[in-house]
Amino acid sequence: MEKTRFRRAKIGCYTTNVATALVCNIVALLFVPFRELYGISYALLGLLVLINFVTQLCVDLACSFFSSKINIPKAIKATPVLLFVGLWTFALAPYIAPNHVYAGLVVGTIIFSAACGFNEALMSPMIAAIPSDNPEREMSKLHSLYAWGVIAVVAVSTLFLWGFGRENWQFLVMIMSVIPFVSGVLFLWAEIPQMAKPEKVSGAFSMLKNKTLWLCFAAIFFGGASETIMSQWSSSYLEQALGISKVYGDIFGVAVFALFLGLGRTLYAKMGKNIEKVLFFGCLGAVACYAVAILSPVPVLGLVACALTGFCTSMLWPGSLIVASDRMPNGGVFVFSMMAAGGDCGASVSSQLIGVVVDQAERSSYVFGLAQDWGLTIEELSMKVGLSVGALFPIIGVLMFAIVLKTKKKPKTLPLKEN
C-alpha cells in the first residue's frame, strides 16, 4: 500500500530527471550551431555550462544549509515549472533580444539550472524515502533514466537539426519543453513522502565536521567531472578534432555514450553489489578511454573510446550517492544536497576549464607550430589539448575512489527531524 501511495510522486521524479537530462545536454549539442549562427566563442559556450552548474551548485548549497527553512513539497512541485519557463526563455532569446542573444541564453540557463539544482538535491532523497525492497537499486534506476533521457535528447536533436536546419534550433527546445510540462501535471496531485533534514541551520553546519562527508564530496567532484567533460564536449571534439560529421558524431558518439551510461546504471539496478569496487575500476576504465580518445590516430577508435567512457563513468555519480547514503544513513536532504553540490562543482569547473584551454590553444603560436609539424589543423590539436587537460580529472578520481575502497562504513546518528 505504501508503494502505490507514492506512485505518482515516483513517476514525477522519473520524468523530471529525464527533463533535467534534456537541459543539461542540449546546450552542449548546440555549441557548433551557436558558434556558427551567433559567433559565440568556445570560452563563452563553456561559460554557459559553467553558469548551468554553478547555479545548480548554489541551489544545492541552499538546500544543504537551509533545508530546515524550505518547504520541500512545494520546492519539488515547482521544479518542473522552472524547467519549462527556463527552456522557453532560452528558446526565445534570439527573438526577445536579437542584438544580445548570448545574454538571453544566460537568463534562460540560470532559470532552468535552478530547477536542475532542486532536482538533484530533492529527487534522490525523495526516492530514498519511498518504501522499497532495495533502495540502492531504486537510486540507480532513477539515475539510469537520466542517461536514457540523454539518448532521447541526442537522437531527437540530431535528427531535428539535420532535417530542419541548425537555424531552427529554437523550435527543438520548445518541443522538448513538453517533458517538464508533463512532470508538473504529475506533481500537482502527487503525495510527497517525508524526508529527514537538520532541525536548524546550525545543525547543518555541525555536520560539516564529518570527514566521511568530505571524502564522498571529493569523490563525486572528480567522478562528476569525468562524466561531464565527455558528455558535454564529445560532440564538439568528435566534429572538430576527429573530423566526424555532427550527425554521426552525435548519434554514434554522444548517444552511444549515453546508451552505455544508462546500460551501466541499469545493470547495477538489476544486479549491482560491491559499489566501492565498481567506482574504482570504473574510474580506471575512464582513464583508459580518455587516453585512447586523445591519442588514437583512427577516428573510429576515438569515437568508440568516447562512447565507452559512458559505461566506465556510469556509476561514478550515483555510486558516490550510494556510498554517502550508506555511511551517513541519517543525513537525509543535507547529505544528498552536499553530494549534488560536489558533483556540480566538479562538472562546472572542469567544463569551463576545457573551454578556456581550447580557446587559448587556438590562439597559441606554439600550438599552431605543433599542429603544422604533426599534420593537424589548429582546431584539431586545440581540442586534443583541451581533452588532455580534462583527463586529469579521472586520473585524480582513481586515487579518490581508491581511498573510498579502503575505508569502512561507519554510520553516524545525526540530529534530524521530519519535514
Buried (B, 14 or more C-beta within 10 A) or exposed (E): EEEEEBEBBBBBBBBBBBBBBBBBBBBBBBBBBBBEBEEBBBBBBBBBBBBBBBBBBBBBBBBBBBBBEBEBBEBBBBBBBBBBBBBBBBBBBBEBBEEEBBEBBBBBBBBBBBBBBBBBBBBBBBBBBBEBEEBBBBBBBBBBBBBBBBBBBBBBBBBBBBEEEBEEBBEBBBBBBEBBBBBBBBBEEBEBBEBBBBEBEEBBEEBEEBEBBEBBBBBBBBBBBBBBBBBBBBBBBBBBBBEBEBEBBBBBBBBBBBBBBBBBBBBBBEEBEEBBEBBBBBBBBBBBBBBBBBEBEEBEBBBBBBBBBBBBBBBBBBBBBBBBBBBBBBBBBBBBBBBBBBBBBBBBBBBBBBBBBBBBBBEBEEBBEBBEEEEBBBBBBBBBBBBBBBBBBBBBBBEBBBEBBEBEEEEEEBEBEEB
